[in-house]
Every structure is written in C-alpha cells, then in structure tokens.
C-alpha cells in the first residue's frame, strides 16, 4: 500500500508577502469566516434516463449558528442550476423513482419530530407531499420497483403508537442521566440507546402499510451507524442483502453480509467464513450477482477492502482483483453489469476506476484531483463530486469513454473568486528500504522562495499517523 506524507507550509501573516490583484489591493486569504460562508456540496444523484442531476447543498448561518440543506437541480450539460426545495429546511437522502418522474427525499417539516419521506414530481409543477408518518423517522432511502426502502431505529417490542408515546415520554422527562447494561454505549459524538435497533423497512410508493423486513430474521443493522451501504435490494424486490453483526458481543463485532428472502424470516450468512468485516452489498442491475467489500483483519478498519462477487444462482463467491494493491471503495455497478466504477485512493488522490468482472485489470478513468460520490444513469452518464487543494467539492459529469470531465455547478465561485489559496505541488522522494514516498507541498499566498517560512508537517501513513 502506498504511504503518503503530506507536508503543508503555513506562513505567519507578518512574514508572508501580500499578493496583489489588478487594482493594487491585497487579495483576501482563506479564513474561518470564508470557510463558514462556503456551501457544502453533497454527493449528486442522476436520474435513470440521465436527464436530471440532483444534489443536496448545505449552508450555515453564522448569526443563528444553524445549518440548512436544499436540494438543487442541475442539467447534465451544465447549463441549468436551480433550487428544488426552500431555504431554511433540512433535507437528505434524495433518490429517484425507477422511471425518474418522482424524487423521494427525507425532510422534517411543519410539526415533524423526525425526518419523514416526501415525494416531489419532477416532470410537472407541484409541491412535495409527505408519504410517511413514522415516530422514529426514516433515512437512507432506496427506491426499487413499487416500494421505497429505508432505515429506522425502533424499539423492537413496540408498535409505532407505543414508540410515539415512548419518544414523548423521553422528551418530557427531566432526567438527564443515562444508564447502560450493554455495549456499545456511544459512537463518536452521540449516545446509543441499548433498547433501540436499526432495521430495514419499506413502504409502497403509492402509500400504504409500512413493513419491517429484518425484524423477524433476528438480525439488526450496526448499532453504531447505518447508511445506504448497510443494505441493498434486488431489482425484482425478491431479495434483501443486509450487513449485520453475527456475534453481537458488543465489544468485537463481526460484520457479515446476510441474504434474506423478502416477506420471510429466512436469512443466510454469505460471509461467515471470514473473520474480518464484510459490507456494502450491491445487487447487479441484471439481478444475477451480489458484490460486496471484504476485509481480512478483524478489528482493523485500515485493512485493504477487496471486491467480492456472489453468484445468486450457484451460491459461489469469488474474489476479484486480488493482486491489485488498492482498496475497492466508493463502488457502483455499471448499467450493463459488466463491472463496477469506484472512487479509489490512488497516489494521494481519489481517482475513478472501472473494475471489470471479467478478470481484466482495473482501468483508471480520471487523473489529477479527487473524485467521490459516484452515481450513474442507465445510459452510462456518470456524475460525481470533484475537489482539489484549490477548490472545494464540485459536481461533475465524467465520460467513461473519452474520460472528459465537465463541471455542472457554480457553487462557491463568487465567494472564492478573489480568495488567494496559494499553490501546491507533488514531490516524490526515496524513503526507507528504497520506497517511494509521495508528499504534497503547499505554498502559502504570496510565497517568496527567497524568504524563510515556518514549516508545518501533517503526516499520514501506515495508515495511522
């Protein structure tokens, strides 16, 4: 695995030379105030027919110390950019219907105590309408066939009416202390309720009964965190793949990929022979394969992630590209099920690769700068975010054939148009045992090679710094 060392040169203001613009005035530099004025651009999604791109953009109000997120509509040629949702709201998890005529997303509106599923028509004027009424809320949406699938954290022994009463009781309680009888009790910056479990549900897109698809199997999603990578649904809605802890010890999880037949309690562990974590299941568009990631070292998050393929008809599982010294990350299937595109850590950037399932070697699609958040249409249109040291994430379209990259948005352009961000370059030198060590050297605004500057080193490698 590559080891990266990032060297960043930081200049003290009194030492740096002021860089001037045409008017003879000092150009402003990146500051905390500028950072908080910047829009945070999320991962884009593209409609199945490739005609529309939607992205969630978060902005911060320094006066109120609050954030809000809007959905924006972009065209795949970069000629159009307009908001889909109003200011001041919080929205997340946008997903298109299979035909692209409707957009589903999660938002808290009016008297919503938790995020609910809303539907917005995309081919005619109209307001978003609420689909769900869930006291525990919904998240991590996927629209497959006639249903919208989602994750919700529930009390498994209660119905939704009892859960609503539980939430109100907890909110009205004056007790701020917590007690735990089992692990884990927290994850990063929030406490975990040991009585609640995360499960996969679905609801008809036309409205109707909410179904819990995982409760009867005895499985639950990770107690620490859940996302769209925690589960996937077969194109014909017959099968559900979920990531669940097969040990449930609370201290040393063994995350495995389970395959469930929807509407039954039958679940089979596809990865029980691997002691390390398995995850991120993805059904191929033709419904014949299930791809997932595998790590081999238990308890070591930095272990390389390998691409596995499970054949649904035969039950056989095989490892792909085992000689490739990169982690298979940020994966999405190609529309023809011939391989997967991925956002891969490579030479101190995150490049888009195509990983064929035929056994051919992975192919790099992009070069300089970093890409992530891939989404692909049925016609092969590929969108992603792109960023570098000199600009924050942008929405782009990538042509896998020509490898051309086209920017689709203008977020933050006006704000950063006159901000001096300095310059940078990549340098590679010989390290221990003759290994090539790559480093980024970042020069501050107004850098003068004739002067001396303080040096700040940000070191990452091993992969622990």
TORPA-109868 format. One record per residue: x, y, z of N, C-alpha, C, O in turn. Coordinates in pm, whole numbers, plus 50000, padded with zeros to 5 digits. Atoms other than C-alpha are relative to their C-alpha. Example, Ala and Ser with C-alpha at 12.3 -4.5 7.8 and 13.67 -1.06 7.14 Angstrom:
2
500894988150000512304955050780500905012050000501945011850066 499184988149994513674989450714499235010950073499745022050090 
//
This chain:
465
500844988050000500005000050000500875012550000501935012950063 499254987650002501155034949926500005006550137499025005650211 499944991849879502315056050216500115014549954500925017949868 500054986150042501545092650185500465009050115500075007050230 499604989849903503215121450366499595013549945499985017249834 500504987150045501535154950342500755010950075500635012150197 499254989049942503805184950402499255012949965499045015749847 500724987650026501945217750439500825011650056501145011950174 499304988049956503785250750453498995010550041498145014549961 500884989649951501975276250666500815012550030501865011850096 499254987649979503075312250671499315008650104498085009750106 500524990049909502635336850952499785012949922500615016949840 500394988650082500885367750818501075010749991501265016749885 499004989450001503635391450916501214996749913501965005649875 498855003950080506175371350718499664998849852500525000849766 500365002550139504195364350401499875013049922499465023249977 500184988450087504245388450110498565000649953497964990249924 501364998450047500885402450009499974998749848500745005149777 500175001450144499785391349667498935010049956497885011050019 500884989150038498095419449479499244996749873499744989549786 500775001650123495355419949221500215012249911501055020849939 499784989250096495005443548925499755013750058500325023450009 500304987049941493625471249144501035004150103500925014950162 498964996649904496695470549364499634997450143500335001850234 500445003049865494775457649667500404985850036500514977049951 499655013449953495745427949880498814990749985497694994250023 501075009850015493725397149794499754993250134500704989550203 500295006849873491915381750093500424985449995500444979249889 499605013949990493075348050214498874991850061497914997250116 500985008949940491105317850323500005002050151501055002050215 500144997449857489765324150673498854991750054498114985449978 501115007249939487365308650920498665005649952497714998149930 501244993750046484715333750810499654995549858498484992749828 500255004650137485125323950444499574985450000498674981549926 500345014249995485005286950531498544997950037497874989349980 501395002049956481655290650709499005006249904497805003349913 500894994950104480225310250417499894990549881499004992149797 499985009150114481025281950176498834990250005498464985450112 501005010650012478295258750052500684986550005501734984549944 499505013749993478885222250138499224991649899498034989049919 500645007350108478115202249823500064985050029501144979450047 500055014349971476955166549883500204991649875500594996749770 499845009350112477045135949660498815001349906497675000649952 501114998550094474965140649342499374986549967500004976049981 500645011850057472445115749206499475003949863499055015349842 500474997550136471455112648840498774991549974498694980150020 501235007250030468035102348711500294988049912501304987949842 499745012050080467735068148545500215002749852501004995849787 499824997250142467425083748199501155009749973501425013049858 498834991450016470425106648261499695014549970500605022049936 500384986450039468475138948203500045010050114500035022150089 500054991049885468495153348557501004995650106501244983750126 499065002449891471025156548838499535007850122499225019750112 500434993749876470055164149198501134999050101501774988650114 498964999949898472465174149474499515007750123498835017950111 500324993249874472005183549841501145009550035502305005550036 498994989849969473815215849937499665006150135498565011150156 500194995049863474245226450300500705013450017501855015149975 499414986949969474845262250410499805003050147498924997350213 500024996749857475475277550752499735014850020500235023349946 500304986349963474105309050911500785003250127500484997950234 499164997049884476735323851142499275008350104499655008350221 500774992149904474175347151301499224990950095499174993350216 500825008949919471965318651421500724987250040500214979550122 499235012149973474645291451432499204987549962499204977650035 500805011350046472365268251233500324996749855500795005249778 499795004650137472645247850915498664997049934497704993350002 501155004250077470095242050641500484993749871501554997149820 499625007250121470145219450337498885001049897497714998849927 500954999350111468465224650000500394989849894501564986249880 499755008050118468115201849702500035009249878499195018049863 499854992350122469285216549371499914990749880500354979249885 500115007350124468515205149018501015005449900501065017449875 499004996450100471325205348761499714992249872499104981649875 500115007250127471375195848394501334993149972502384998050014 498765007350025473925170348270500965006949905502095002549888 499094992350085475345196048027500555012450070501365019750013 499504988749923475945222148299499345013349969499815023750014 500654987550041473535247948151498935004750096498435015950082 501124996349912470965248148433500334996450144500904985950172 499815002149857471105251448811498915007750073498885020050068 501064993249928468045258849024499614991950123499754979750125 500385007049877466775250649375498694992449982497784996849912 501225008049999464165223449424499225001650130497995000550130 500654998649871463425229049792500315013850058501265020550016 499914986549946463015260350001501165001550098501694991650149 498974997049901465575277350223499504996850141498304996550167 500325001449859465705270550593499554986250043499294984050161 500425013549966464745233750577501214990850009502344994749978 498955010249998466755202150629499524988349915498474982649944 500375011150088466645175850354501214990849983502364995149996 498925009750018468665144450288499494988249920498304987049893 500285012950061468805111050109499105000849877498124993349869 500844999850120467355120849768500204987449917501314982149908 499935011750088466555091749536498895000849897497765004449930 500984999650108464775089549201499184987249997499644976550037 500815011750031461905066449119500614992749881501374998849806 499415007550111462795038848869499795006549864500625005049775 500264993050126461215059548590500515014249997500505020549891 499464986549993462705092448708498975010950008499335022650008 501044989750001459345110148723499755006150138499105016450150 500224995349863459405114449103501304999050078502104989950058 498845000049911462065123149360499524998050142498635005250189 500275002049858461885109549713501165005550081502325004750038 498954995149911463805125649999499485000450142498284998950165 500354999449858463835128650378500075014650045501035021750014 500014986349948462875161250548499145000650125498264992250147 500834997149882461455174850873499285013249975499915023749967 500784988150032458635199350803498825001350095498394991650157 501164997249916455795215750991500244994750141501134999550211 499905005149863455345195551310500774986950008500704979850109 499245012550000457605166551213501034999950114501845009150126 499005001749895459585154351514501204992249950502284992750009 498925007950060461685131451295499875000849848498805004149796 500014999150144462635130250929499004990449937498964978649971 500995008050069459835117750703500304999549851501085007549799 499815001550143459705106250341499045009349926497845009149952 500794991050083458495132550093500214996549853501284991849814 499965002750142457725128849723499805012949922498905020749953 500064987850081458315156149463499934996249853500804989149804 500065002950144457135154149099501105007449926501395019049956 498874994350073459985160448855499675004149857500455011049793 500344997350138458165162948523498825009549984498355011849873 501094990350003455425187648616500065008350127500625003850227 499984991749879454955216348863499244993150113498284985950089 500675006049886453965205749210500825001250126502035003150121 499344999349871454765206649580500314985950051499664976250011 499675012849939456385178749779498884995950096498355004150171 501025005449911453895156549961500624989650092501534982250052 499445009349903454575136250273499424986149980498204984549965 500435013950018454445098350233499904992650132498984984750151 499925008049878455365085350579499555007750123499575020050126 500364994649868454135090850937500644991150104499974983050168 499245009049915456835074251143500555007650120501325017050102 499474992949883457565085051501501524998850012502165007750068 498555002049993461095071051468500725005349877501955004749872 499384994050117461715087451129500534989849901500514977749926 499475008350108463245074050809501305005949949501525018049959 498744995450057466665076050646500564989749904500064978549896 499295009050091468985060650386499044993549899498924981349894 501045004750092466315057850114500584993049878501664996549829 499775006250130466365034649812498634997249939497744991950006 501275002350069463565033049554500214988749901500934990249802 499875011850085463274998549398498594995049967497794992450057 501305004950040460254987449197498885008950049498885021050025 501184992849953456994997449364500155005350143499215011150198 499844996549859458485004449708501185009450022502135009849944 498884992149950460695029249889500504993150126499754990950221 499365006849888463105012050127500745010250085501255020250033 499354990349910464555029450432500424993250129500044981750156 499545004849869466215025050772499355008650109499225020750094 500524992849884464645034351104500454992850126500544980650130 499575005549870465805029451463498784999250091498175009350125 501255002449931462985013951663500224992750132501324988050160 500065009049887462074996951989499334987249949498144987449916 500515011950071461624961251859498764993850062498034986549994 501155006249934458974951352114498765008849993497725005150047 501124990749999456704981152045499465002349859500195000849761 500554995450126454324991751769500245015049988500735021350082 499674985950023454545026551619499265009350096499795019750134 500744991649904451855040551850500715000150135500835010550199 499265000749874453775028452155501335007449990501765013750086 498754992950020457005042252009499795015250009500625022250066 500294985749992455405076651971499845004250146500325014950185 500174997049858454415075652338501344999550072501615007750160 498685001149939457935064452433500845012449971501505017750060 499234988250039459515093252240499515012350076500325020350122 500544988549926457165118552402500374999350147500715009450207 499645001649859457835104152748501465003650023501805010350120 498584997049986461595106152695500265015049984501105020650054 499824985850022461305141752566499545008250120500165018250154 500554992649886459205153052863500714996950131500525004050230 499325003849877461415135853118501005010550043501665016749960 499014990549945463515157853346501324993150031502284999550075 498815007649967466075130353387501025001249886500704998349771 498954998650101469355137253205501074989150012501954988149926 499015010649983471345107653339499684988249908498534986249869 500165011950083471895076253132500574988050074501544989250148 499435012549948472425040253237500084990049885499224989749796 499835010350103473715011753023500314986750067501004986050168 499725013549955473774974453075500694991849893500994980049914 499385007250110475354965252743500795009849914500525021849914 499214992250094477894977552490499454997749859498804987649833 499314987249981478304997652276499055010650058497845009850038 500824989749937477095028252468500095013449927499285022349952 499894987450072478305055852232500704997449867501344987249847 499305000450127479555062451881500405014349965499555022749937 499474986750024481765092751824499315010250090499595010650210 500504988649923479665122751936498574998050050497935007750090 501375001749951476345106652034499864986850077500564977150052 500285011949921474975081852285499154990349921498444994349829 500825010350062473385049152179499014994650102499384991650216 501045005749914470115036752326500034984849982499764979849873 499845014450014470644999952400498684992949973498684981249933 501305006250023466904993352372499505001849857498494995949819 500454997650137466655005652012500884992349901502064990249924 499305007350106467614986751698499725006749865498675012849844 500174994650135468124997551338499554988749907500184978149902 500565010150089466034978551083499685005949864499565018049848 500374995950135465224979650712498494998449983497914988050017 501444999850023461644988750621499745003049852500655006749778 500434995050129459704995050305498565004750009497805000350095 501354994850010456555014150213499665001349853500515005549775 500364998150141454635013849884500125014749961499725023550036 499844986250045455465044849683498665006949983498575019249991 501344994450013451735049549630499335002150135498205007050142 500564998949867451195048950006499434986750046498944978849965 500525012649948450175020550233500754995650123501375003650192 499455005749877451404997550507501534999949998502154996849897 498555000749982454965000050638500374986050048499774980850141 499565013549966456764966450655501415000350058502305006850003 498675002349945459714957550878500534987249936499974976449956 499505011350078461824934550659501074991850071501424981050023 498885006849935464534924250906499694995150141500424986750193 500265003349860462914920851249499794985050020500344979250114 500335014249982461574885251201501224991049984501234979850035 498805008050021465014872851094500914999550122501824991250128 499134999149885466554882051428501235008649977502065010150067 498864991450033469054904751253499675014650027498515018550029 500114985549993469644941651308501245006049935502284999449927 498864993250059471904966751137500965004450110500635003650229 499014995549903475034980251305499395009650100498665018750062 500544991149897474154996751634500705013649997500135023650041 499244987549996476845023151585499605009749889499425021649915 500334991150111475985036951241499404991949887499704980149870 500655006550113473865028950937499955009949884499975022149904 500094991750119473675041750580499464991549886499084980049906 500475007750115472615031450230500934988349968500524978949901 499085011350022475705008950224499754988550097500414978250089 500325010749904474184988450510499064989649943498894979050002 500955009550058471674971450279499855002749851500255013249802 500384998050138470564966449919498864990749965498624980750034 501215007250039467514953249737500184995049857500625002649770 499925005550134467424930249433499055007649907498005012249951 500844992550094465984946649117498554995249994497655003249970 501375005050005462924923749126499344999850137498244994550152 500524998849863462404930549501499794986550068499014985550163 500175013149938462704893549585500974997650115500684989950207 498955002549902465894895249793500475013050064500425023750003 499454988849923467364918250057501354995750056501464985250119 498685002549942471054919450149500235010350110500055022350087 499774990949888471924934350488501344996750066501834985450059 498765001849925475084939350693499644999850148499045009250199 500385001649859474714926951050501134993450077501944986050020 498995005849911476914917251344499584985750035498554983650100 500375014049975476924879251361500384995350139499984984450180 499605003949865478474878551709499175006850108498805000650207 500784992349903476554906051894500604999650139499884998950239 499344999949870479154906152170500035013950061500205015450182 499954986349950479064943952197501405005750006501565017850018 498624995149989482864945952205500814997649873501585006349832 499255003250122484264928751894499024995549892498784983649875 501005003750101481724930051612500624992349884501774994549848 499635007150121481944906151319498905002849898497894995849894 501024995750094480034923451041500004990749879501024989149812 500175009450110478734898650784498885004649908498035012549947 501064997250097476574900850473499014988450003499384976949982 501075010049994473264882550507499065002149881498835013449838 500954999650110470844873950227498644995250052498544984250108 501345003149951467104874350309499044999449883499145007149787 501134999950091464084864550110498935009150058498465007050170 500964990249950461684893650141498674993150029498214984649952 501265005449947458484885250334500184986750072499194980550112 499765012149921460134855350502501025003250108501675013750105 499014998249894462284851250810501314992949968502224992650051 498815007550037464874830950621501155009549969500995018949892 498804992050023468384845950627501214990949998501364982350084 498775008050009471674830750518501225009150006501255019749943 498764992449985475124843250616500934996249886501404984949878 499155002550116477174846650298501485000750031502304996349950 498594996949974480434855850472500494994550133501474999650188 499655004849866480634835350793501404994150007501954992650117 498655005549998483984820450688501085010450012502255006950025 499014989249990485704854550707499915006650136498845011450175 500004994249865486724867451050499995015249997499595021450095 500014985550012487154903250924498635005049956497734997049930 501304994450037484324926950835499714998949851500605000449767 500514999750137482254923550517498865010249997498155012050095 501034989950005479924950650395499755005649861500295000749762 500344992850122478494973750129499474990849890500044990649781 500545008950103476354948149942499335007849889498705018149914 500574993350116475254957849588499564989749898500404982549842 500505008850103473004937749358500325005849862500225017949842 499764995550137473954939448990498685003649934497644998049971 501244996050068471404956248759499264988449936498034988749928 500695011450061470704922748589499504990050104498884979950068 500515008349893469944907048929500684986650017500174978150090 499345013049994472424878448888501124999350103501484988550148 498834999849912475264889549117499775009350119498985018750114 499944991249884475804904649459501475003150028502244994050060 498644995849969479024924549505500055005150143499065010550194 499814994249867480404933749846501495001650028502334995949958 498614997949957483584945250021500404990150108499564985650187 499505009049897485784922950235501345005150053502235008849977 498724998149932488504929950489500334987350074499434980250120 499615012849944490524901250634500475000850146500494990750215 499444998749864491934915150961498915004750095498415015850080 501064995949906489404915851249500425012350081501555013150129 499794988649914489124949051431500935010649945501285019950017 499064990250056491404968351193499345007149882499305001949770 500774992950102489474994651000500865003749879500325005649770 499144995850109492535003550787500424988849907501204991049815 499645011150088492814969150630499465002549859498445009249842 500434998450139492534967950250498624993849980498314983450039 501345005050031488994963250115500024993649860500345000249761 499995007550125488674936749845498584998849945497604999350020 501285001450066485884932449592499654985249986500424977449930 500495013750007483874900249622498744999549913497975009149907 501195002150082481234886349384499334986950042499964976450045 500795011949965478484862249493499004997449888498195006149854 500945003850106476594843749218498724994650064498744984550134 501255003649933472964841649325499474986549953498854979350031 500525012750053472144811949101500744988050056500124977850087 499195011449957475024789549214500405000450147500714990150206 499544998549862475864803449558501495001250013502015001850125 498544998849996479534806249462500425014550024499775023849976 499444986849973481594835749589501465000149959502214990849991 498614999250045484874847149433500575014050026499855024050034 499264987549976487494873849495500485005649866501034998349783 499554993450122488214898949219501225008850027501325014850134 498864990849998491484917649153500804998750131501155008750193 499315002349874493254901649449501455004649996502065006650102 498614995450010496674912649315500115015149996501215020649998 500014985450012495644949149293500215006250138499475003250231 499694994549867497174969549577499275013150025499885023050065 500884988749968494264994049612498764994650068498374983150045 501265003949939491124992949825498855003349904498805014249847 501164998150087487904988749626498935007550078498185001650155 500904991349924485865018049758499095008049907499345009049787 500884991150074483005040649651499414993849877499335000349772 500355007950117481635013949420498545001749957497655003250041 501335000950059478625014449186500094991049877501114990849808 500035008850116477624989248920499865008049871499225018549870 500274994550133477814997848552498634995049957498214984250000 501375004050038474364996348386499924986349934498904979649945 500035012950069475324965448181500494988550086500624977250038 499545010349904476534946348492501344993949963501684983150011 498705005350042479944941848326501115003350098502214997950086 498984996249903481834957748617499495011050090498325014650087 500364989549905481874984548881500955011749984502155009949964 499194988049988483085020348888500265002550148499414999650232 499674997349861484855030849206500795012750015501505016849923 499174988549964486365061349374501134994650087500934991850205 498925007949942489755046549461501155009050046501615017549971 498794993149952492555060349680501194995549917501504983649913 498925003550091495495061749440500985011649989500625022249938 498954989950012498765081349463499575013550058499735023949994 500364988049924497435106449716498865007849941498655019549976 501254994450048494285113749518498964988850001499294977250025 501065010050012490935096249481499535000249855498845009549812 500275000550144490585085549118498854990449971498614980950046 501055009050045487685069548933500634988849917501354991449821 499555011850072488475034248816498794991949954497704992850011 500985010150037486485008048628500604986450031501714983249987 499555013349959486794973048777499154989649928498054986649973 500785010050074485644947148521499884987050078500794983450153 500175012949932484244914148649500534988649915500504977049957 499485010250091485774895648354501364994850041501814984449993 498655003749960489154894048524501055009149942502215008449983 499064990250053490764921748319500405009850110499695011450209 499464990949898492844947048512499135012550013498515016749916 500724987449981491204978148663500555010949909501755011349879 499634989550095491245008448433499735013650064498625016150112 500174986549946491815044348553499225008549901499535008749782 500824991450084489195068548420500405014650015500375022149918 499634986149975490345101148582501475000850040502094990850074 498614997849965493745116448650500145008550124499845004050234 499754991249887494605146248870498715003750073497615002550019 501054996049905492415158349162499174988050043499324977049989 500705011049934489995137549368498514999949968497885010349955 501405002050034486555123149290499354990750103500014982150160 500735008649907483885107249508498515001449971498105009249885 501444998950011480125101949542499464996949862498735004949805 500385003450136479555083849213498544996249989497964990150079 501375003950033476115079849055499934998449849500525006449776 500025002850143475325065148713498584997749951497754992150023 501305001750063472335065648478499994987549914501034981549889 500125011950084471025037548263500745001649867501164991749807 499304997750127472635053947958501505001750017502215004749921 498574999349976476065054348122500525013550044501705014850074 499574987149949476145090948223500434998650146499684993450229 499425001749867478365092348532500225013750062500845022450000 499774987349930478305120848786500694997150132500634986050185 499225001549877480445126849094500295013850056499945024049996 499414987549951481975153449314501494999749971502114989149966 498594998650032485445166349234500565011450083499935021950094 499394989549919487795186249458501524999349991502094989249949 498544999449994491405197149494500395008850117499535013250194 499564990849895493545217949730499535014249972499485022450064 500314986250038492425249049540498535002449975498155013749943 501444997850007488665243649523499274989050076499734977550078 500785009949925486015226249736499224991049905499264993049784 500725009350087483795197949608499075006949900498345016249935 500864995450108482045204649276499284988049940499724976649956 500725010750069479505184549078500514999249856500575009449786 499455001850134480925170048757499344988049932498814979049998 500375011650080479945146448477501264994249939502115001749890 498825006950051482525120648368499594991149884498674983049897 500235008850113482555104348027500974988350010502174990249990 499075011349982483975069148087500784996549873501884991049882 499325003550124484875065247719501115010049967502265006249949 499014989750033486615098447645500805004550122501865010650108 499404996149872487485103748016499965015250020500705020650102 500174985649983486415140147979499185002850125498264995350158 500704995949878485245157948296499385013649975500075023049936 500734987550023482575185248271499385004750130498644997250194 500594994849878481635207348562498555004049975498225009349869 501424997550016477885211148621499455011050088498315015250068 500544990349904477555236848903500915012150010502005012349953 499214987949975478775271349012500075003350148500405014750183 499994997349856478545267949391501385005050044502414999650003 498804994149936481125289049581500875008049904501895013549948 499144992750095482505305249264500155014650037501265019950042 499954985749969481575340749359500765002450130501565011750139 499354998249869482735336649720501524998649988502255006350049 498575003050006486155322549624500715006749883501915004849863 499424994350121486705342949308501215008850028502105010049944 498894990949970489075367049483500784995750124501535003650181 499285005249884490395344849764501294993349953501264984849864 498715005750037494095336249739500254987450083500374988050205 499815012849932494605299449823501434994849991501714983850038 498635004650013498315297449741500154990049886499324989449796 499755010150102499785269549531500484987250067500754986950187 499515012649946500855233349571500664991949890500464994649771 499415009350095502885206149406500234986550068500294985650191 499715013449951503545168949442501484997249983502074999949878 498585003450002507055157349528500144985650049499524981850148 499745013949958508275121149550501504998450028502345002649948 498605002149964511485111449727500184985550047499194978450067 499695013649960513205079049830500074999150152500815006650216 500035001849855512485067150183500674987150042501564982149973 499395012249944513345036750395499844988449904498814987049838 500005012050085514225004750206499765003449854499294995049778 500134996050139514185024549880498585002649954498335003849834 501404997750037510435030549892499795014449954500375023750010 500384986650044508995060049701498985005850097497954999650124 500894993149908507375084649942499495012649930500275021349893 500594988350066504975109649790499545010150105499025006250210 500464989749908504255142849958499435011849920499855014549808 500514987550054502225173849886500725011550071500845011550193 499434987749944503975207249938499045011349967498805014349850 500974989350019501515235449988500655013450037501105015350150 499374986949978502845270949950498945010450032497905010849966 501014990349957501015299450123499855011449900500715013349814 500164988350086499615330049946501185009650012501695011950122 498894990649998502335354449848501344993450025502275000250067 498765007149971505045328049879501175005749919501065008149798 498774994850062508545341149805501124990250033501514989050149 498985010249976511215314349762501285005750058502154998050101 498804993949943513845339349878499895001650150500895004450217 500214998349856512335340950226499924986450070499764976050008 500175011949918512215316150513498615000150063498075010750097 501355001249946508885303050645499954988950105500764979650102 500225011349909507675281650934499514987949920498894989549815 500415012350069507075245350835499084992150091499404989450207 500965008349926504035225450946499864986749927499594986549807 500065013150062504025187950882498734992650045498494990850164 501155008649973500805167850856500324986449942500374984749821 499475013050044501885131550842498904989550010498254988150113 500975010850002499635102850739500644987949937501174988949826 499385011850059500875067850683499914988150092499914989450214 499925012349921500785032150793498784991450015498994979550036 500534986850032497735041050768499835009250120499235019950107 500154991249883497935055251121501085010650000502245007649975 499034989049996499605089351154500744999750133501615008150157 
//
